[in-house]
Structures are given as C-alpha cells and as structure tokens.
Amino acid sequence: MTLTKQQRLVRTLAESKKDTTMTRKVDTYEYESLEKMIKNEEIPPSEIAELFTDKSYYEWYSKRNFV
C-alpha cells in the first residue's frame, strides 16, 4: 500500500500524539465529519495533532485508516 503525502503526514501526527496528554475531547458525533475533513485537507496539521491526543478518536481513526 502506497501512502500519499497527506496520508503520511496524518499518520505521523497521529503516531506522535497518541500518548500525549489529551488537549481536546472529540465527541463521537464528530468522528466521521472530522475524518472526512482530515482526508480533504480542510484541517491544519496543528489541529490534526490536537485531535489525536484523544485516545478514543485516535483508536477509531487508526482502525479505519491505518490498516
């Protein structure tokens, strides 16, 4: 599986932030819309990194996108 530049960026941000203190709790109703926005590059990298401090969101996103 070849990753695009954006996919590599998101995965790197996710992996680097997954064990840090949560700075933002993501509500479950936001999961899919945020996933779509991340994939469409509508969210800046700094905010993506902050989203992945929520361990529940990180786990959900990684199961769907980092297979």
LUMDRENLUM-546631 format. One record per atom (N, C-alpha, C, O, CB): residue number from 1; residue in one letter; atom name; x, y, z. Coordinates in nm, 2 decimals, always signed. Each point is the difference from the previous one (the first is absolute). Glycine has a CB too. Example, Ala and Ser with C-alpha at 12.3 -4.5 7.8 and 13.67 -1.06 7.14 Angstrom:
# LUMDRENLUM-546631
NODE     i   aa   at        u        v        w
NODE     1    A    N    +1.32    -0.57    +0.78
NODE     1    A   CA    -0.09    +0.12    +0.00
NODE     1    A    C    +0.09    +0.12    +0.00
NODE     1    A    O    +0.10    +0.00    +0.07
NODE     1    A   CB    -0.29    -0.12    +0.05
NODE     2    S    N    +0.15    +0.23    -0.19
NODE     2    S   CA    +0.09    +0.11    +0.00
NODE     2    S    C    -0.08    +0.11    +0.08
NODE     2    S    O    +0.05    +0.11    +0.01
NODE     2    S   CB    +0.07    -0.17    -0.23
END
This chain:
# LUMDRENLUM-546631
NODE     i   aa   at        u        v        w
NODE     1    M    N    +0.08    -0.12    +0.00
NODE     1    M   CA    -0.08    +0.12    +0.00
NODE     1    M    C    +0.09    +0.12    +0.00
NODE     1    M    O    +0.08    +0.02    +0.09
NODE     1    M   CB    -0.27    -0.14    +0.03
NODE     2    T    N    +0.17    +0.21    -0.22
NODE     2    T   CA    +0.08    +0.12    -0.01
NODE     2    T    C    -0.08    +0.12    +0.06
NODE     2    T    O    -0.12    +0.02    -0.04
NODE     2    T   CB    +0.24    -0.11    -0.17
NODE     3    L    N    -0.06    +0.16    +0.30
NODE     3    L   CA    -0.07    +0.11    +0.06
NODE     3    L    C    +0.03    +0.13    -0.07
NODE     3    L    O    +0.11    +0.02    -0.05
NODE     3    L   CB    -0.10    -0.14    +0.27
NODE     4    T    N    -0.11    +0.21    -0.23
NODE     4    T   CA    +0.02    +0.13    -0.05
NODE     4    T    C    +0.07    +0.09    +0.10
NODE     4    T    O    +0.02    -0.04    +0.12
NODE     4    T   CB    -0.22    +0.02    -0.26
NODE     5    K    N    +0.25    +0.13    +0.10
NODE     5    K   CA    +0.07    +0.09    +0.09
NODE     5    K    C    -0.09    +0.04    +0.12
NODE     5    K    O    +0.04    +0.00    +0.12
NODE     5    K   CB    +0.09    +0.09    -0.31
NODE     6    Q    N    -0.26    -0.06    +0.16
NODE     6    Q   CA    -0.10    +0.04    +0.11
NODE     6    Q    C    -0.02    -0.12    +0.09
NODE     6    Q    O    -0.01    +0.02    +0.12
NODE     6    Q   CB    -0.10    +0.14    -0.28
NODE     7    Q    N    +0.10    -0.28    +0.11
NODE     7    Q   CA    -0.02    -0.12    +0.09
NODE     7    Q    C    +0.12    -0.02    +0.09
NODE     7    Q    O    -0.02    -0.03    +0.11
NODE     7    Q   CB    -0.13    -0.07    -0.29
NODE     8    R    N    +0.27    +0.12    +0.12
NODE     8    R   CA    +0.12    -0.01    +0.09
NODE     8    R    C    +0.00    +0.10    +0.11
NODE     8    R    O    +0.04    -0.03    +0.11
NODE     8    R   CB    +0.09    -0.06    -0.31
NODE     9    L    N    -0.16    +0.21    +0.16
NODE     9    L   CA    -0.01    +0.11    +0.10
NODE     9    L    C    -0.09    -0.03    +0.11
NODE     9    L    O    +0.03    +0.01    +0.12
NODE     9    L   CB    +0.02    +0.15    -0.30
NODE    10    V    N    -0.18    -0.20    +0.15
NODE    10    V   CA    -0.10    -0.03    +0.10
NODE    10    V    C    +0.05    -0.12    +0.09
NODE    10    V    O    -0.02    +0.01    +0.12
NODE    10    V   CB    -0.16    +0.07    -0.28
NODE    11    R    N    +0.23    -0.18    +0.10
NODE    11    R   CA    +0.05    -0.11    +0.08
NODE    11    R    C    +0.11    +0.04    +0.09
NODE    11    R    O    +0.00    -0.05    +0.11
NODE    11    R   CB    -0.07    -0.11    -0.30
NODE    12    T    N    +0.17    +0.24    +0.14
NODE    12    T   CA    +0.11    +0.04    +0.09
NODE    12    T    C    -0.06    +0.09    +0.11
NODE    12    T    O    +0.05    -0.02    +0.12
NODE    12    T   CB    +0.11    +0.01    -0.32
NODE    13    L    N    -0.25    +0.10    +0.17
NODE    13    L   CA    -0.06    +0.08    +0.11
NODE    13    L    C    -0.07    -0.09    +0.10
NODE    13    L    O    +0.01    +0.02    +0.12
NODE    13    L   CB    -0.03    +0.17    -0.28
NODE    14    A    N    -0.05    -0.29    +0.11
NODE    14    A   CA    -0.08    -0.08    +0.09
NODE    14    A    C    +0.09    -0.08    +0.09
NODE    14    A    O    -0.02    -0.01    +0.12
NODE    14    A   CB    -0.16    -0.01    -0.29
NODE    15    E    N    +0.28    -0.04    +0.11
NODE    15    E   CA    +0.10    -0.09    +0.08
NODE    15    E    C    +0.08    +0.09    +0.10
NODE    15    E    O    +0.03    -0.05    +0.11
NODE    15    E   CB    -0.01    -0.11    -0.30
NODE    16    S    N    +0.01    +0.28    +0.16
NODE    16    S   CA    +0.08    +0.08    +0.09
NODE    16    S    C    -0.09    +0.06    +0.12
NODE    16    S    O    +0.06    +0.03    +0.10
NODE    16    S   CB    +0.09    +0.03    -0.29
NODE    17    K    N    -0.28    -0.05    +0.17
NODE    17    K   CA    -0.08    +0.06    +0.10
NODE    17    K    C    -0.09    -0.10    +0.08
NODE    17    K    O    -0.06    +0.04    +0.10
NODE    17    K   CB    +0.06    +0.16    -0.24
NODE    18    K    N    +0.00    -0.33    +0.10
NODE    18    K   CA    -0.09    -0.09    +0.07
NODE    18    K    C    +0.03    -0.02    +0.14
NODE    18    K    O    -0.10    -0.04    +0.08
NODE    18    K   CB    +0.08    -0.07    -0.29
NODE    19    D    N    +0.14    +0.13    +0.26
NODE    19    D   CA    +0.03    -0.03    +0.14
NODE    19    D    C    +0.01    +0.13    +0.08
NODE    19    D    O    +0.05    +0.00    +0.12
NODE    19    D   CB    +0.06    -0.21    -0.19
NODE    20    T    N    -0.14    +0.33    +0.02
NODE    20    T   CA    +0.01    +0.12    +0.07
NODE    20    T    C    -0.13    +0.03    +0.07
NODE    20    T    O    -0.10    -0.06    -0.02
NODE    20    T   CB    +0.27    +0.15    -0.15
NODE    21    T    N    -0.16    +0.01    +0.26
NODE    21    T   CA    -0.12    +0.04    +0.08
NODE    21    T    C    -0.11    +0.05    -0.09
NODE    21    T    O    +0.03    +0.08    -0.09
NODE    21    T   CB    +0.12    -0.03    +0.29
NODE    22    M    N    -0.27    -0.09    -0.18
NODE    22    M   CA    -0.11    +0.05    -0.08
NODE    22    M    C    -0.02    +0.15    +0.01
NODE    22    M    O    -0.02    +0.05    +0.12
NODE    22    M   CB    -0.09    -0.28    -0.10
NODE    23    T    N    +0.11    +0.30    -0.13
NODE    23    T   CA    -0.03    +0.14    +0.00
NODE    23    T    C    -0.14    +0.03    -0.06
NODE    23    T    O    -0.04    +0.12    +0.02
NODE    23    T   CB    +0.29    -0.07    -0.03
NODE    24    R    N    -0.30    -0.14    -0.05
NODE    24    R   CA    -0.14    +0.02    -0.06
NODE    24    R    C    -0.07    -0.13    -0.01
NODE    24    R    O    +0.05    -0.10    -0.05
NODE    24    R   CB    +0.03    +0.29    -0.09
NODE    25    K    N    -0.20    -0.19    +0.20
NODE    25    K   CA    -0.09    -0.12    -0.01
NODE    25    K    C    -0.09    +0.01    -0.12
NODE    25    K    O    -0.06    +0.10    -0.02
NODE    25    K   CB    +0.06    -0.12    +0.27
NODE    26    V    N    +0.00    -0.09    -0.33
NODE    26    V   CA    -0.08    +0.00    -0.12
NODE    26    V    C    -0.13    -0.07    +0.03
NODE    26    V    O    +0.01    -0.12    +0.05
NODE    26    V   CB    +0.20    +0.13    -0.20
NODE    27    D    N    -0.32    +0.05    +0.13
NODE    27    D   CA    -0.13    -0.06    +0.01
NODE    27    D    C    -0.02    -0.11    -0.10
NODE    27    D    O    +0.04    +0.02    -0.12
NODE    27    D   CB    -0.13    +0.19    +0.23
NODE    28    T    N    +0.02    -0.32    -0.08
NODE    28    T   CA    -0.01    -0.11    -0.09
NODE    28    T    C    -0.08    +0.04    -0.13
NODE    28    T    O    +0.02    -0.05    -0.11
NODE    28    T   CB    -0.01    -0.10    +0.30
NODE    29    Y    N    -0.10    +0.25    -0.17
NODE    29    Y   CA    -0.08    +0.04    -0.12
NODE    29    Y    C    +0.08    +0.08    -0.10
NODE    29    Y    O    -0.04    +0.02    -0.11
NODE    29    Y   CB    -0.16    -0.01    +0.25
NODE    30    E    N    +0.32    +0.03    -0.10
NODE    30    E   CA    +0.10    +0.08    -0.09
NODE    30    E    C    +0.09    -0.09    -0.07
NODE    30    E    O    +0.07    +0.04    -0.10
NODE    30    E   CB    -0.09    +0.15    +0.25
NODE    31    Y    N    +0.03    -0.32    -0.11
NODE    31    Y   CA    +0.11    -0.09    -0.05
NODE    31    Y    C    +0.00    +0.00    -0.16
NODE    31    Y    O    +0.10    +0.03    -0.06
NODE    31    Y   CB    -0.12    -0.17    +0.27
NODE    32    E    N    -0.09    +0.11    -0.27
NODE    32    E   CA    +0.00    -0.02    -0.14
NODE    32    E    C    +0.02    +0.13    -0.08
NODE    32    E    O    +0.07    +0.00    -0.10
NODE    32    E   CB    -0.22    -0.19    +0.13
NODE    33    S    N    +0.09    +0.30    +0.02
NODE    33    S   CA    +0.02    +0.13    -0.07
NODE    33    S    C    +0.14    +0.04    +0.01
NODE    33    S    O    +0.06    +0.06    -0.09
NODE    33    S   CB    -0.30    +0.00    +0.14
NODE    34    L    N    +0.30    -0.08    +0.07
NODE    34    L   CA    +0.15    +0.04    +0.01
NODE    34    L    C    +0.08    -0.09    -0.09
NODE    34    L    O    +0.10    +0.05    -0.06
NODE    34    L   CB    -0.14    +0.03    +0.30
NODE    35    E    N    +0.01    -0.21    -0.24
NODE    35    E   CA    +0.08    -0.09    -0.09
NODE    35    E    C    -0.01    +0.05    -0.15
NODE    35    E    O    +0.11    +0.01    -0.06
NODE    35    E   CB    -0.16    -0.20    +0.22
NODE    36    K    N    -0.06    +0.23    -0.20
NODE    36    K   CA    -0.02    +0.05    -0.14
NODE    36    K    C    +0.08    +0.13    -0.02
NODE    36    K    O    +0.07    +0.02    -0.10
NODE    36    K   CB    -0.30    -0.13    +0.09
NODE    37    M    N    +0.22    +0.20    +0.11
NODE    37    M   CA    +0.08    +0.13    -0.01
NODE    37    M    C    +0.15    -0.03    +0.00
NODE    37    M    O    +0.07    +0.07    -0.07
NODE    37    M   CB    -0.26    +0.05    +0.19
NODE    38    I    N    +0.24    -0.21    -0.04
NODE    38    I   CA    +0.14    -0.03    +0.00
NODE    38    I    C    +0.04    -0.06    -0.14
NODE    38    I    O    +0.10    +0.05    -0.05
NODE    38    I   CB    -0.11    -0.10    +0.30
NODE    39    K    N    -0.07    -0.04    -0.30
NODE    39    K   CA    +0.04    -0.05    -0.13
NODE    39    K    C    -0.01    +0.10    -0.11
NODE    39    K    O    +0.08    -0.01    -0.10
NODE    39    K   CB    -0.17    -0.21    +0.18
NODE    40    N    N    +0.01    +0.32    -0.07
NODE    40    N   CA    -0.02    +0.10    -0.10
NODE    40    N    C    +0.10    +0.12    +0.03
NODE    40    N    O    -0.01    +0.11    -0.07
NODE    40    N   CB    -0.23    -0.18    +0.03
NODE    41    E    N    +0.33    +0.06    +0.13
NODE    41    E   CA    +0.09    +0.10    +0.04
NODE    41    E    C    -0.06    +0.13    +0.04
NODE    41    E    O    +0.05    +0.11    -0.03
NODE    41    E   CB    +0.11    -0.22    -0.13
NODE    42    E    N    -0.27    +0.10    +0.23
NODE    42    E   CA    -0.07    +0.12    +0.04
NODE    42    E    C    +0.03    +0.05    +0.14
NODE    42    E    O    -0.04    +0.10    +0.05
NODE    42    E   CB    -0.14    -0.17    -0.20
NODE    43    I    N    +0.26    -0.02    +0.22
NODE    43    I   CA    +0.04    +0.03    +0.14
NODE    43    I    C    +0.16    +0.02    +0.00
NODE    43    I    O    +0.07    -0.09    -0.06
NODE    43    I   CB    -0.27    -0.04    +0.15
NODE    44    P    N    +0.25    +0.23    -0.03
NODE    44    P   CA    +0.14    +0.02    +0.00
NODE    44    P    C    +0.07    -0.11    +0.09
NODE    44    P    O    -0.06    -0.05    +0.09
NODE    44    P   CB    +0.03    +0.30    -0.13
NODE    45    P    N    +0.16    -0.28    +0.01
NODE    45    P   CA    +0.07    -0.10    +0.07
NODE    45    P    C    +0.00    +0.02    +0.15
NODE    45    P    O    +0.00    -0.10    +0.07
NODE    45    P   CB    +0.14    +0.08    -0.27
NODE    46    S    N    -0.13    +0.15    +0.25
NODE    46    S   CA    +0.01    +0.02    +0.14
NODE    46    S    C    -0.13    -0.05    +0.07
NODE    46    S    O    +0.00    -0.05    +0.11
NODE    46    S   CB    +0.15    +0.25    -0.15
NODE    47    E    N    -0.27    -0.18    -0.03
NODE    47    E   CA    -0.12    -0.04    +0.06
NODE    47    E    C    -0.02    -0.16    -0.01
NODE    47    E    O    -0.05    -0.06    +0.09
NODE    47    E   CB    -0.05    +0.28    -0.16
NODE    48    I    N    +0.15    -0.27    -0.04
NODE    48    I   CA    +0.00    -0.15    -0.01
NODE    48    I    C    +0.08    -0.06    +0.11
NODE    48    I    O    -0.05    -0.10    +0.06
NODE    48    I   CB    +0.03    +0.12    -0.31
NODE    49    A    N    +0.13    +0.03    +0.28
NODE    49    A   CA    +0.08    -0.05    +0.11
NODE    49    A    C    -0.07    +0.01    +0.13
NODE    49    A    O    +0.00    -0.09    +0.08
NODE    49    A   CB    +0.21    +0.16    -0.20
NODE    50    E    N    -0.28    +0.04    +0.14
NODE    50    E   CA    -0.08    +0.02    +0.13
NODE    50    E    C    -0.12    -0.11    +0.00
NODE    50    E    O    -0.03    -0.05    +0.11
NODE    50    E   CB    +0.09    +0.30    -0.11
NODE    51    L    N    -0.12    -0.27    -0.11
NODE    51    L   CA    -0.11    -0.10    +0.00
NODE    51    L    C    +0.05    -0.14    +0.04
NODE    51    L    O    -0.07    -0.07    +0.07
NODE    51    L   CB    -0.04    +0.20    -0.25
NODE    52    F    N    +0.23    -0.17    +0.14
NODE    52    F   CA    +0.05    -0.13    +0.03
NODE    52    F    C    +0.05    -0.01    +0.14
NODE    52    F    O    +0.05    -0.11    +0.04
NODE    52    F   CB    +0.01    +0.09    -0.27
NODE    53    T    N    -0.07    +0.12    +0.31
NODE    53    T   CA    +0.03    -0.02    +0.15
NODE    53    T    C    -0.11    -0.06    +0.07
NODE    53    T    O    +0.01    -0.06    +0.11
NODE    53    T   CB    +0.13    +0.26    -0.11
NODE    54    D    N    -0.26    -0.21    -0.07
NODE    54    D   CA    -0.12    -0.07    +0.06
NODE    54    D    C    +0.02    -0.15    -0.04
NODE    54    D    O    -0.01    -0.03    -0.12
NODE    54    D   CB    -0.14    +0.24    +0.10
NODE    55    K    N    +0.18    -0.29    +0.12
NODE    55    K   CA    +0.04    -0.14    -0.03
NODE    55    K    C    -0.12    -0.08    -0.07
NODE    55    K    O    +0.03    -0.08    -0.09
NODE    55    K   CB    +0.12    +0.09    +0.29
NODE    56    S    N    -0.27    +0.02    -0.16
NODE    56    S   CA    -0.12    -0.06    -0.07
NODE    56    S    C    -0.01    +0.03    -0.14
NODE    56    S    O    -0.02    -0.09    -0.09
NODE    56    S   CB    -0.10    +0.09    +0.31
NODE    57    Y    N    +0.14    +0.13    -0.26
NODE    57    Y   CA    +0.00    +0.04    -0.14
NODE    57    Y    C    +0.12    -0.06    -0.07
NODE    57    Y    O    -0.02    -0.05    -0.11
NODE    57    Y   CB    -0.10    +0.26    +0.17
NODE    58    Y    N    +0.23    -0.21    +0.00
NODE    58    Y   CA    +0.12    -0.06    -0.07
NODE    58    Y    C    -0.02    -0.14    -0.03
NODE    58    Y    O    +0.02    -0.05    -0.11
NODE    58    Y   CB    +0.13    +0.20    +0.24
NODE    59    E    N    -0.21    -0.23    -0.04
NODE    59    E   CA    -0.02    -0.14    -0.02
NODE    59    E    C    -0.10    -0.02    -0.11
NODE    59    E    O    +0.01    -0.09    -0.09
NODE    59    E   CB    +0.04    +0.04    +0.33
NODE    60    W    N    -0.16    +0.12    -0.24
NODE    60    W   CA    -0.11    -0.01    -0.10
NODE    60    W    C    +0.06    +0.04    -0.14
NODE    60    W    O    -0.02    -0.08    -0.09
NODE    60    W   CB    -0.16    +0.14    +0.27
NODE    61    Y    N    +0.25    +0.05    -0.18
NODE    61    Y   CA    +0.06    +0.04    -0.13
NODE    61    Y    C    +0.10    -0.10    -0.06
NODE    61    Y    O    +0.00    -0.03    -0.11
NODE    61    Y   CB    -0.04    +0.27    +0.18
NODE    62    S    N    +0.13    -0.28    +0.02
NODE    62    S   CA    +0.10    -0.09    -0.04
NODE    62    S    C    -0.05    -0.14    -0.05
NODE    62    S    O    +0.05    -0.06    -0.10
NODE    62    S   CB    +0.10    +0.17    +0.26
NODE    63    K    N    -0.26    -0.16    -0.10
NODE    63    K   CA    -0.06    -0.12    -0.05
NODE    63    K    C    -0.06    +0.01    -0.14
NODE    63    K    O    +0.00    -0.09    -0.08
NODE    63    K   CB    -0.05    +0.03    +0.32
NODE    64    R    N    +0.00    +0.18    -0.27
NODE    64    R   CA    -0.06    +0.02    -0.13
NODE    64    R    C    +0.09    +0.04    -0.10
NODE    64    R    O    -0.02    -0.02    -0.12
NODE    64    R   CB    -0.18    +0.09    +0.24
NODE    65    N    N    +0.32    -0.01    -0.09
NODE    65    N   CA    +0.08    +0.06    -0.10
NODE    65    N    C    +0.15    -0.05    +0.00
NODE    65    N    O    +0.07    +0.03    -0.10
NODE    65    N   CB    -0.21    +0.17    +0.12
NODE    66    F    N    +0.18    -0.26    +0.09
NODE    66    F   CA    +0.14    -0.04    +0.00
NODE    66    F    C    +0.02    -0.16    -0.01
NODE    66    F    O    +0.08    -0.05    +0.07
NODE    66    F   CB    -0.03    +0.26    +0.07
NODE    67    V    N    -0.13    -0.27    -0.21
NODE    67    V   CA    -0.01    -0.15    -0.02
NODE    67    V    C    +0.13    -0.05    -0.07
NODE    67    V    O    +0.01    -0.12    -0.02
NODE    67    V   CB    -0.26    +0.13    +0.03
END
